[in-house]
Structures are given as C-alpha cells and as structure tokens.
Amino acid sequence: MFEKYSNSFLKDFDINKILSKINKKFISLGQSTLVYAEDDPVKNIYFILSGKVDIRKLINEKNESLGFMGPGELIGVEDALTCVHYSKSVFTLQQTDLISVRKNDFLILIELDDNFRLWILKYLSLRIRSRS
C-alpha cells in the first residue's frame, strides 16, 4: 500500500502494519478539491499516498498558502491531537490519493500502540523542526 518514501517519516515505520489494525477509507480526489475546511469539526486525519496538497489559512481576511505537502505526509494530525476544529484548510493541487482514518480510531491507536505513539512524536518533532 505505502511505498518506502525516502523523504518522509514513513521510511522508518511499517505503516501498513498499523493501518491493518484500524478502519480506513481510500479516497481519490481531483485537482482543486477541498479535503477539509478551516473551522470544520475534526473528523479524520489523512495519509497522502500520491499527489500534492496546499495548506491554507485565513489571515487578515486573505486566504494565505502556508505550504505544500505530498506523498508520505499526514494532514490533520495536529488538529486531531489538540483541537476540536481544523485550524487550516487543505486543497488538492493535482490528482491526490489519500487514506482517511477517523480521528477516534487514530487516537485509540496512539493510546494502544507504544511504537506508533513514538512514531507520531518523531513525526511531529520533524515537522516542527522543518518550520524553523
């Protein structure tokens, strides 16, 4: 399902093993499609299998791009861990394939699997470091 992405956190973890333990949904979206909107309730996190997304936020009444994410990245994870609503909007820039995992299933998995919990901490640490 997932390839070993050389430039992502997935290169160090067998995500297929983890995903086999939870309900998931495969989604294929066309170009310029909204994945989720800022201020929507957090329902899912998404693993990007292929394609590219634009992360956007309303700043001073302008919809500003905060950056792009591609294969091997997670979107919505920070909000799933800390918020009730998504803090940003995400749009596809091209044909994009995703795996959607319900927020509650994701949180249960973090609670039950020590290796997955450490992996998520590493992933979030790498994301913070890349923004510096």
DSSP file (Angstrom, degrees, kcal/mol; ACC not computed):
  #  RESIDUE AA STRUCTURE BP1 BP2  ACC     N-H-->O    O-->H-N    N-H-->O    O-->H-N    TCO  KAPPA ALPHA  PHI   PSI    X-CA   Y-CA   Z-CA
    1    1 A M              0   0    0      0, 0.0     2,-0.4     0, 0.0     0, 0.0   0.000 360.0 360.0 360.0 -64.5    0.0    0.0    0.0
    2    2 A F        -     0   0    0      8,-0.0     2,-0.1    70,-0.0    14,-0.1  -0.765 360.0-143.8 -90.8 136.8    2.6    2.6    1.1
    3    3 A E        -     0   0    0     -2,-0.4     2,-1.2    46,-0.2    -1,-0.0  -0.425  36.6 -91.7 -82.2 171.7    5.9    2.7   -0.6
    4    4 A K        -     0   0    0     -2,-0.1     2,-0.5     7,-0.1     7,-0.1  -0.763  44.9-151.2 -85.6 100.3    9.0    3.5    1.3
    5    5 A Y    >   -     0   0    0     -2,-1.2     3,-1.2     1,-0.2     6,-0.5  -0.618   4.4-155.5 -77.8 121.1    9.1    7.2    0.8
    6    6 A S  T 3  S+     0   0    0     -2,-0.5    -1,-0.2     1,-0.3    66,-0.0   0.757  89.3  44.9 -71.4 -23.9   12.7    8.3    1.0
    7    7 A N  T 3  S+     0   0    0     -3,-0.0     2,-0.3     3,-0.0    -1,-0.3   0.106 106.4  68.4-107.5  23.3   12.0   11.9    2.1
    8    8 A S  S X  S-     0   0    0     -3,-1.2     3,-1.3     1,-0.1     4,-0.2  -0.846  89.1-103.0-136.9 172.4    9.3   11.3    4.7
    9    9 A F  G >  S+     0   0    0     63,-0.4     3,-1.5    -2,-0.3     4,-0.1   0.703 108.8  76.3 -64.8 -20.4    8.8    9.8    8.1
   10   10 A L  G >  S+     0   0    0     62,-0.4     3,-1.3     1,-0.3     5,-0.3   0.700  76.5  74.8 -68.1 -18.1    7.2    6.7    6.5
   11   11 A K  G <  S+     0   0    0     -3,-1.3    -1,-0.3    -6,-0.5    -2,-0.1   0.736  98.9  45.7 -66.1 -19.6   10.7    5.4    5.6
   12   12 A D  G <  S+     0   0    0     -3,-1.5     2,-0.4    -4,-0.2    -1,-0.2   0.308 110.3  54.3-105.4   8.2   11.3    4.5    9.2
   13   13 A F  S <  S-     0   0    0     -3,-1.3     2,-1.5    -4,-0.1     3,-0.2  -0.999  74.2-124.8-148.3 143.7    8.0    2.8   10.1
   14   14 A D    >>  +     0   0    0     -2,-0.4     4,-1.1     1,-0.2     3,-0.7  -0.645  34.6 171.0 -87.2  82.7    5.8    0.0    8.8
   15   15 A I  H 3> S+     0   0    0     -2,-1.5     4,-3.0    -5,-0.3     5,-0.2   0.795  70.8  66.7 -66.1 -28.3    2.6    2.0    8.4
   16   16 A N  H 3> S+     0   0    0      1,-0.2     4,-1.5     2,-0.2    -1,-0.2   0.894  99.1  52.0 -58.7 -39.8    0.9   -0.9    6.6
   17   17 A K  H <4 S+     0   0    0     -3,-0.7     4,-0.4     2,-0.2    -1,-0.2   0.915 112.8  44.5 -62.7 -43.8    1.0   -2.9    9.8
   18   18 A I  H >< S+     0   0    0     -4,-1.1     3,-1.8     1,-0.2     4,-0.4   0.935 111.7  51.5 -66.6 -47.3   -0.6   -0.1   11.7
   19   19 A L  H >< S+     0   0    0     -4,-3.0     3,-1.0     1,-0.3    -1,-0.2   0.766  99.0  65.6 -65.1 -23.9   -3.3    0.6    9.1
   20   20 A S  T 3< S+     0   0    0     -4,-1.5    -1,-0.3    -5,-0.2    -2,-0.2   0.695  97.8  57.2 -69.2 -16.3   -4.2   -3.0    9.0
   21   21 A K  T <  S+     0   0    0     -3,-1.8     2,-0.3    -4,-0.4    -1,-0.2   0.575 106.7  49.4 -89.4 -11.4   -5.4   -2.7   12.6
   22   22 A I  S <  S-     0   0    0     -3,-1.0     2,-0.2    -4,-0.4    84,-0.0  -0.855  88.4 -95.4-130.6 161.4   -7.9    0.2   12.0
   23   23 A N        +     0   0    0     -2,-0.3    79,-0.4    79,-0.0     2,-0.3  -0.532  49.9 170.4 -71.1 139.4  -10.8    1.1    9.8
   24   24 A K        -     0   0    0     -2,-0.2     2,-0.4    77,-0.1    77,-0.2  -0.962  25.1-144.6-148.0 162.1   -9.7    3.3    6.9
   25   25 A K  E     -A  100   0A   0     75,-2.0    75,-3.3    -2,-0.3     2,-0.4  -0.998  13.9-137.9-134.3 130.5  -11.1    4.7    3.7
   26   26 A F  E     -A   99   0A   0     -2,-0.4     2,-0.4    73,-0.2    73,-0.2  -0.755  25.5-171.8 -87.8 132.1   -9.2    5.2    0.4
   27   27 A I  E     -A   98   0A   0     71,-2.8    71,-3.1    -2,-0.4     2,-0.5  -0.981  14.4-165.5-128.7 135.4  -10.1    8.5   -1.3
   28   28 A S  E     -A   97   0A   0     -2,-0.4     2,-0.4    69,-0.2    69,-0.2  -0.985  15.8-174.8-120.4 121.1   -9.1    9.7   -4.7
   29   29 A L  E     -A   96   0A   0     67,-3.1    67,-2.9    -2,-0.5     3,-0.1  -0.908  17.0-130.4-120.0 142.7   -9.6   13.5   -5.3
   30   30 A G    >   -     0   0    0     -2,-0.4     3,-0.8    65,-0.2    62,-0.2  -0.176  48.0 -62.6 -78.6 177.8   -9.2   15.6   -8.4
   31   31 A Q  T 3  S+     0   0    0      1,-0.2    62,-0.2    62,-0.1    -1,-0.2  -0.283 118.0  15.7 -62.3 145.1   -7.3   18.8   -8.8
   32   32 A S  T 3  S+     0   0    0     60,-1.4     2,-0.4     1,-0.2    -1,-0.2   0.818  88.6 147.3  60.5  36.9   -8.5   21.8   -6.8
   33   33 A T    <   -     0   0    0     -3,-0.8    59,-2.5    61,-0.2     2,-0.4  -0.853  50.8-120.4-104.3 137.8  -10.7   19.8   -4.4
   34   34 A L  E     -D   91   0B   0     -2,-0.4    57,-0.2    57,-0.2     3,-0.1  -0.625  24.2-177.0 -74.5 125.9  -11.3   20.7   -0.8
   35   35 A V  E    S-     0   0B   0     55,-3.3     2,-0.3     1,-0.4    -1,-0.2   0.894  73.0 -23.2 -85.3 -52.0  -10.1   18.0    1.6
   36   36 A Y  E     -D   90   0B   0     54,-1.0    54,-2.6     6,-0.0    -1,-0.4  -0.974  66.9-124.7-155.6 157.4  -11.3   19.8    4.7
   37   37 A A    >   -     0   0    0     -2,-0.3     3,-2.2    52,-0.2    49,-0.3  -0.784  32.5 -96.0-109.1 146.8  -12.0   23.4    5.6
   38   38 A E  T 3  S+     0   0    0     -2,-0.3    49,-0.2     1,-0.3    51,-0.1  -0.322 112.0  20.2 -52.7 134.8  -10.7   25.6    8.4
   39   39 A D  T 3  S+     0   0    0     47,-3.1    -1,-0.3     1,-0.3    48,-0.1   0.324  90.5 129.7  79.4  -3.8  -13.1   25.6   11.3
   40   40 A D  S <  S-     0   0    0     -3,-2.2    46,-2.8     1,-0.1    -1,-0.3  -0.502  73.2 -93.0 -68.8 149.7  -14.8   22.3   10.3
   41   41 A P  B     -G   85   0C   0      0, 0.0     2,-0.6     0, 0.0    44,-0.3  -0.406  43.3-108.4 -61.8 140.3  -15.0   19.8   13.1
   42   42 A V        +     0   0    0     42,-2.8     3,-0.1     1,-0.2    -6,-0.0  -0.611  57.4 148.8 -73.6 116.1  -12.1   17.4   13.1
   43   43 A K        +     0   0    0     -2,-0.6    60,-3.1     1,-0.3    61,-0.3   0.662  59.2  17.9-116.1 -31.5  -13.4   14.1   12.0
   44   44 A N  E     -B  102   0A   0     58,-0.3     2,-0.3    59,-0.1    -1,-0.3  -0.926  53.1-143.9-140.7 158.9  -10.4   12.5   10.1
   45   45 A I  E     -B  101   0A   0     56,-2.4    56,-2.6    -2,-0.3     2,-0.4  -0.878  27.5-142.5-115.4 159.5   -6.7   12.5    9.6
   46   46 A Y  E     -BC 100  75A   0     29,-2.5    29,-2.6    -2,-0.3     2,-0.5  -0.978  10.9-153.1-132.1 134.7   -5.3   11.8    6.2
   47   47 A F  E     -BC  99  74A   0     52,-2.4    52,-2.1    -2,-0.4     2,-0.7  -0.922  25.6-134.8 -98.9 124.3   -2.2    9.9    4.9
   48   48 A I  E     +B   98   0A   0     25,-2.9    24,-2.9    -2,-0.5    25,-0.3  -0.724  28.0 173.9 -84.2 118.1   -1.2   11.3    1.5
   49   49 A L  E     -     0   0A   0     48,-2.8     2,-0.3    -2,-0.7    49,-0.2   0.867  67.5 -12.0 -87.4 -44.1   -0.4    8.4   -0.8
   50   50 A S  E    S+B   97   0A   0     47,-1.6    47,-1.7    21,-0.1    -1,-0.4  -0.979 102.1  40.7-153.8 159.8    0.1   10.4   -4.0
   51   51 A G  S    S-     0   0    0     -2,-0.3     2,-0.3    45,-0.2    45,-0.2  -0.563  74.4 -84.8  98.6-163.8   -0.4   13.9   -5.3
   52   52 A K        -     0   0    0     42,-0.2    41,-3.1    -2,-0.2    42,-0.8  -0.995  29.7-159.4-150.8 140.4    0.1   17.3   -3.6
   53   53 A V  E     -FE  69  92B   0     16,-2.8    16,-2.0    -2,-0.3     2,-0.5  -0.894  13.7-135.8-123.8 155.5   -2.0   19.5   -1.3
   54   54 A D  E     -FE  68  91B   0     37,-3.3    37,-2.1    -2,-0.3     2,-0.5  -0.942  15.0-147.1-109.3 124.6   -1.9   23.2   -0.4
   55   55 A I  E     -FE  67  90B   0     12,-3.0    11,-3.6    -2,-0.5    12,-0.9  -0.828  26.3-178.1 -92.8 123.8   -2.3   24.1    3.2
   56   56 A R  E     -FE  65  89B   0     33,-3.1    33,-3.3    -2,-0.5     2,-0.3  -0.907  14.4-173.4-129.2 151.6   -4.2   27.4    3.6
   57   57 A K  E     -F   64   0B   0      7,-2.4     7,-2.9    -2,-0.3     2,-0.7  -0.999  31.6-114.9-143.8 142.0   -5.3   29.7    6.4
   58   58 A L  E     +F   63   0B   0     -2,-0.3     2,-0.4     5,-0.2     5,-0.2  -0.688  41.8 172.8 -76.8 115.7   -7.4   32.8    6.6
   59   59 A I  E >   -F   62   0B   0      3,-3.4     3,-1.8    -2,-0.7    -2,-0.1  -0.990  68.1 -14.8-130.3 121.0   -5.1   35.6    7.7
   60   60 A N  T 3  S-     0   0    0     -2,-0.4    -1,-0.1     1,-0.3     3,-0.1   0.905 128.6 -54.8  50.4  45.6   -6.2   39.2    7.7
   61   61 A E  T 3  S+     0   0    0      1,-0.2     2,-0.4    -3,-0.0    -1,-0.3   0.615 119.1 110.0  65.2  15.6   -9.2   38.2    5.6
   62   62 A K  E <  S-F   59   0B   0     -3,-1.8    -3,-3.4    -5,-0.1     2,-1.1  -0.966  72.4-126.8-119.6 138.8   -6.9   36.7    2.9
   63   63 A N  E     -F   58   0B   0     -2,-0.4     2,-0.3    -5,-0.2    -5,-0.2  -0.728  38.8-168.7 -84.1 100.3   -6.7   33.0    2.2
   64   64 A E  E     -F   57   0B   0     -7,-2.9    -7,-2.4    -2,-1.1     2,-0.4  -0.711  21.1-124.5 -99.0 140.3   -2.9   32.5    2.5
   65   65 A S  E     -F   56   0B   0     -2,-0.3    -9,-0.3    -9,-0.2     3,-0.1  -0.679  20.3-174.7 -79.9 131.8   -0.9   29.5    1.5
   66   66 A L  E     -     0   0B   0    -11,-3.6     2,-0.3     1,-0.4   -10,-0.2   0.508  57.5 -71.0-101.6  -9.2    1.2   28.1    4.3
   67   67 A G  E     -F   55   0B   0    -12,-0.9   -12,-3.0     2,-0.0    -1,-0.4  -0.858  49.0 -81.9 143.6-178.5    3.0   25.4    2.2
   68   68 A F  E     -F   54   0B   0     -2,-0.3     2,-0.3   -14,-0.2   -14,-0.2  -0.867  25.3-163.6-124.3 153.3    2.5   22.2    0.4
   69   69 A M  E     +F   53   0B   0    -16,-2.0   -16,-2.8    -2,-0.3     3,-0.1  -0.975  12.8 174.4-135.5 151.6    2.6   18.5    1.4
   70   70 A G    >   -     0   0    0     -2,-0.3     3,-1.5     1,-0.2   -22,-0.3  -0.557  43.5 -16.0-138.0-160.1    2.9   15.4   -0.7
   71   71 A P  T 3  S+     0   0    0      0, 0.0    -1,-0.2     0, 0.0   -22,-0.2  -0.130 121.4  25.3 -52.4 135.3    3.3   11.7   -0.6
   72   72 A G  T 3  S+     0   0    0    -24,-2.9   -62,-0.4     1,-0.3   -63,-0.4   0.471  97.4 114.8  91.0   3.0    4.2   10.2    2.8
   73   73 A E    <   -     0   0    0     -3,-1.5   -25,-2.9   -25,-0.3     2,-0.4  -0.692  57.4-135.3-106.0 160.0    2.8   13.1    4.8
   74   74 A L  E     -C   47   0A   0     -2,-0.3     2,-0.4   -27,-0.2   -27,-0.2  -0.909  16.1-163.3-108.9 137.9   -0.1   13.3    7.3
   75   75 A I  E    S+C   46   0A   0    -29,-2.6   -29,-2.5    -2,-0.4    15,-0.0  -0.975  70.8  19.5-123.1 141.9   -2.6   16.1    7.3
   76   76 A G  S  > S+     0   0    0     -2,-0.4     4,-2.1   -31,-0.2     5,-0.2   0.373  84.7 116.7  89.7  -3.7   -5.0   16.9   10.1
   77   77 A V  H  > S+     0   0    0      2,-0.2     4,-1.7     1,-0.2     5,-0.2   0.902  72.7  50.4 -68.5 -41.0   -2.9   15.2   12.7
   78   78 A E  H  > S+     0   0    0      1,-0.2     4,-1.6     2,-0.2     5,-0.2   0.928 113.8  45.9 -62.8 -43.0   -2.0   18.2   14.8
   79   79 A D  H  > S+     0   0    0      1,-0.2     4,-2.7     2,-0.2    -1,-0.2   0.867 108.6  56.0 -67.5 -36.0   -5.7   19.3   14.9
   80   80 A A  H  < S+     0   0    0     -4,-2.1    -1,-0.2     1,-0.2    -2,-0.2   0.844 114.1  41.2 -63.4 -32.3   -6.8   15.7   15.8
   81   81 A L  H  < S+     0   0    0     -4,-1.7    -1,-0.2    -5,-0.2    -2,-0.2   0.752 132.5  17.8 -85.6 -25.8   -4.5   15.8   18.8
   82   82 A T  H  < S+     0   0    0     -4,-1.6     2,-0.3    -5,-0.2    -3,-0.2   0.613 113.2  49.2-124.6 -15.8   -5.1   19.3   20.0
   83   83 A C     <  -     0   0    0     -4,-2.7     3,-0.1    -5,-0.2     4,-0.0  -0.771  52.8-143.5-131.2 167.4   -8.3   20.8   18.6
   84   84 A V  S    S+     0   0    0     -2,-0.3   -42,-2.8     1,-0.1     2,-0.3   0.664  94.4  40.7 -96.2 -26.6  -12.0   20.3   18.0
   85   85 A H  B    S-G   41   0C   0    -44,-0.3     2,-0.2    -6,-0.0    -1,-0.1  -0.889  94.8 -98.1-123.1 152.6  -11.9   22.1   14.7
   86   86 A Y        -     0   0    0    -46,-2.8   -47,-3.1   -49,-0.3   -46,-0.1  -0.479  24.9-154.4 -66.4 137.4   -9.4   22.2   11.8
   87   87 A S  S    S+     0   0    0    -49,-0.2     2,-0.3    -2,-0.2    -1,-0.1   0.544  74.7  28.1 -90.7  -9.1   -7.1   25.2   12.1
   88   88 A K  S    S-     0   0    0    -51,-0.1     2,-0.3   -31,-0.1   -31,-0.2  -0.913  76.6-117.9-142.6 166.7   -6.4   25.3    8.3
   89   89 A S  E     - E   0  56B   0    -33,-3.3   -33,-3.1    -2,-0.3     2,-0.4  -0.819  22.6-153.0-104.9 152.3   -8.0   24.4    5.0
   90   90 A V  E     +DE  36  55B   0    -54,-2.6   -55,-3.3    -2,-0.3   -54,-1.0  -0.992  13.2 179.7-130.9 127.7   -6.4   21.8    2.7
   91   91 A F  E     -DE  34  54B   0    -37,-2.1   -37,-3.3    -2,-0.4     2,-0.2  -0.943  29.1-117.1-123.2 145.1   -6.9   21.7   -1.1
   92   92 A T  E     - E   0  53B   0    -59,-2.5   -60,-1.4    -2,-0.4   -39,-0.3  -0.575  15.1-165.0 -77.6 144.5   -5.5   19.3   -3.7
   93   93 A L  S    S-     0   0    0    -41,-3.1     2,-0.3    -2,-0.2   -40,-0.2   0.557  75.8  -5.1-100.5 -14.5   -3.2   20.8   -6.3
   94   94 A Q  S    S-     0   0    0    -42,-0.8   -42,-0.2   -64,-0.2   -61,-0.2  -0.902 111.7 -40.0-159.3 179.9   -3.4   17.8   -8.5
   95   95 A Q        -     0   0    0     -2,-0.3     2,-0.4   -44,-0.1   -65,-0.2  -0.377  69.0-171.1 -52.9 126.2   -5.0   14.3   -8.5
   96   96 A T  E     -A   29   0A   0    -67,-2.9   -67,-3.1   -45,-0.2     2,-0.5  -0.989  19.1-156.2-134.3 131.6   -4.4   13.1   -5.0
   97   97 A D  E     +AB  28  50A   0    -47,-1.7   -48,-2.8    -2,-0.4   -47,-1.6  -0.914  23.1 175.4-107.8 132.6   -4.9    9.7   -3.3
   98   98 A L  E     -AB  27  48A   0    -71,-3.1   -71,-2.8    -2,-0.5     2,-0.5  -0.887  31.1-136.9-131.9 157.9   -5.4    9.6    0.4
   99   99 A I  E     -AB  26  47A   0    -52,-2.1   -52,-2.4    -2,-0.3     2,-0.5  -0.993  25.1-153.7-112.1 125.0   -6.2    7.2    3.2
  100  100 A S  E     -AB  25  46A   0    -75,-3.3   -75,-2.0    -2,-0.5     2,-0.4  -0.857  11.8-174.6-100.4 130.9   -8.7    8.7    5.6
  101  101 A V  E     - B   0  45A   0    -56,-2.6   -56,-2.4    -2,-0.5   -77,-0.1  -0.993  31.0-111.9-125.6 129.6   -8.7    7.5    9.2
  102  102 A R  E  >  - B   0  44A   0     -2,-0.4     4,-2.4   -79,-0.4   -58,-0.3  -0.320  24.8-123.8 -60.0 140.2  -11.4    8.5   11.7
  103  103 A K  H  > S+     0   0    0    -60,-3.1     4,-2.6     1,-0.2     5,-0.2   0.898 110.1  51.2 -52.0 -47.6  -10.0   10.8   14.5
  104  104 A N  H  > S+     0   0    0    -61,-0.3     4,-2.2     1,-0.2    -1,-0.2   0.889 110.0  48.8 -63.2 -39.8  -11.2    8.5   17.2
  105  105 A D  H  > S+     0   0    0     -3,-0.2     4,-2.2     2,-0.2    -1,-0.2   0.904 111.7  50.5 -64.2 -40.9   -9.7    5.4   15.6
  106  106 A F  H  X S+     0   0    0     -4,-2.4     4,-2.1     2,-0.2    -2,-0.2   0.920 111.2  47.7 -62.3 -45.3   -6.4    7.3   15.3
  107  107 A L  H  X S+     0   0    0     -4,-2.6     4,-2.0     2,-0.2    -1,-0.2   0.874 110.8  51.4 -66.4 -37.7   -6.4    8.4   18.9
  108  108 A I  H  X S+     0   0    0     -4,-2.2     4,-2.1    -5,-0.2    -1,-0.2   0.914 108.8  51.7 -63.8 -42.1   -7.2    4.9   20.1
  109  109 A L  H  X S+     0   0    0     -4,-2.2     4,-2.0     1,-0.2     8,-0.2   0.905 108.7  50.4 -62.3 -41.7   -4.3    3.5   18.1
  110  110 A I  H  < S+     0   0    0     -4,-2.1     7,-0.3     1,-0.2    -1,-0.2   0.901 112.1  48.8 -61.0 -40.4   -1.9    6.1   19.6
  111  111 A E  H  < S+     0   0    0     -4,-2.0    -2,-0.2     1,-0.2    -1,-0.2   0.852 118.0  38.7 -67.4 -35.5   -3.2    5.1   23.1
  112  112 A L  H  < S+     0   0    0     -4,-2.1     2,-0.6     1,-0.2    -2,-0.2   0.694 108.2  60.4 -93.3 -20.5   -2.7    1.3   22.5
  113  113 A D     X  -     0   0    0     -4,-2.0     4,-2.3    -5,-0.2    -1,-0.2  -0.902  55.2-169.2-120.1 107.1    0.5    1.1   20.5
  114  114 A D  H  > S+     0   0    0     -2,-0.6     4,-2.4     1,-0.2     5,-0.2   0.884  90.5  52.4 -59.6 -41.6    3.7    2.4   22.0
  115  115 A N  H  > S+     0   0    0      1,-0.2     4,-2.2     2,-0.2    -1,-0.2   0.909 110.6  47.5 -63.2 -41.6    5.7    2.2   18.8
  116  116 A F  H  > S+     0   0    0      2,-0.2     4,-2.5     1,-0.2    -1,-0.2   0.900 109.9  53.5 -66.1 -40.0    3.0    4.2   16.9
  117  117 A R  H  X S+     0   0    0     -4,-2.3     4,-2.1    -7,-0.3    -2,-0.2   0.923 111.0  45.8 -59.9 -45.6    3.0    6.8   19.7
  118  118 A L  H  X S+     0   0    0     -4,-2.4     4,-2.4     1,-0.2    -1,-0.2   0.884 110.9  53.5 -65.0 -38.3    6.7    7.2   19.4
  119  119 A W  H  X S+     0   0    0     -4,-2.2     4,-2.6     2,-0.2    -2,-0.2   0.910 108.5  49.0 -62.6 -43.2    6.5    7.4   15.7
  120  120 A I  H  X S+     0   0    0     -4,-2.5     4,-2.8     2,-0.2     5,-0.2   0.901 110.1  51.7 -64.2 -41.4    3.9   10.2   15.9
  121  121 A L  H  X S+     0   0    0     -4,-2.1     4,-2.3     2,-0.2    -2,-0.2   0.918 111.4  47.3 -60.7 -42.7    6.1   12.1   18.3
  122  122 A K  H  X S+     0   0    0     -4,-2.4     4,-2.5     2,-0.2    -2,-0.2   0.929 111.9  50.5 -63.5 -44.8    9.0   11.8   15.9
  123  123 A Y  H  X S+     0   0    0     -4,-2.6     4,-2.1     1,-0.2    -2,-0.2   0.937 112.3  45.8 -58.7 -48.9    6.9   12.9   13.0
  124  124 A L  H  X S+     0   0    0     -4,-2.8     4,-2.4     1,-0.2    -1,-0.2   0.880 111.5  53.0 -64.7 -37.6    5.6   15.9   14.9
  125  125 A S  H  X S+     0   0    0     -4,-2.3     4,-2.5    -5,-0.2    -1,-0.2   0.912 109.0  49.2 -62.5 -42.8    9.1   16.8   16.0
  126  126 A L  H  X S+     0   0    0     -4,-2.5     4,-2.2     2,-0.2    -2,-0.2   0.883 110.3  51.2 -64.1 -38.6   10.4   16.6   12.4
  127  127 A R  H  X S+     0   0    0     -4,-2.1     4,-1.0     2,-0.2    -2,-0.2   0.915 110.9  47.9 -64.9 -42.9    7.5   18.9   11.3
  128  128 A I  H >X S+     0   0    0     -4,-2.4     3,-0.7     1,-0.2     4,-0.6   0.933 112.5  49.0 -63.2 -45.0    8.3   21.4   14.0
  129  129 A R  H >< S+     0   0    0     -4,-2.5     3,-1.0     1,-0.2    -1,-0.2   0.873 106.7  55.8 -63.3 -37.6   12.0   21.4   13.1
  130  130 A S  H 3< S+     0   0    0     -4,-2.2    -1,-0.2     1,-0.2    -2,-0.2   0.723 103.8  55.3 -69.6 -19.8   11.3   21.8    9.4
  131  131 A R  H <<        0   0    0     -4,-1.0    -1,-0.2    -3,-0.7    -2,-0.2   0.600 360.0 360.0 -85.7 -11.9    9.3   25.0   10.1
  132  132 A S    <<        0   0    0     -3,-1.0    -1,-0.2    -4,-0.6    -2,-0.2   0.465 360.0 360.0 -83.0 360.0   12.2   26.6   12.0
